[in-house]
């Protein structure tokens, strides 16, 4: 099973909000998920993301591949750096 960390769309029409989820790559974008990791609100004034860092790092360590957008969100939040430093320290 290939696990992806990606966005799932929620919210009203013309007012999207997203959940950051770990999901099997074979399922639809808004389909079945394994675990919810956080939220993302792409408001025009400010990009807001609420992420559970422990869950994000757990899924990255287990080999889940983030989508391009989620990778950018994680990079902004500093999760990618924490993952790389933890991986380097573990070797």
C-alpha positions, 0 to 999 in steps of 0.5 A, a space after each residue: 500500500 502506497 501512502 500519500 500525505 495530501 490535501 482533502 477539500 472541505 468547505 463551501 463552494 468558492 471557499 475551500 478549506 483543506 484537511 491534511 491527511 494520510 491516505 492510500 494513493 489508490 483512493 479518490 482525493 476526498 475518499 477514504 483516509 487513514 489518519 488526519 494530520 492537520 488543516 490548511 486554509 489558503 485564505 488570500 490574506 494569510 496562509 494558515 496551516 495547523 499541523 500535528 507535527 508528531 503525526 506528520 513526522 511519524 508518517 514521513 518516517 514510515 515512508 509516506 510521500 507528501 504531495 507537492 503542496 503538502 511538501 511546501 506547507 511542511 517546509 514552511 512549518 519546518 517539519 521537513 527540516 526536523 525530519 531530515 535532521 532526525 533521519 540524519 541523527 538516526 543513521 
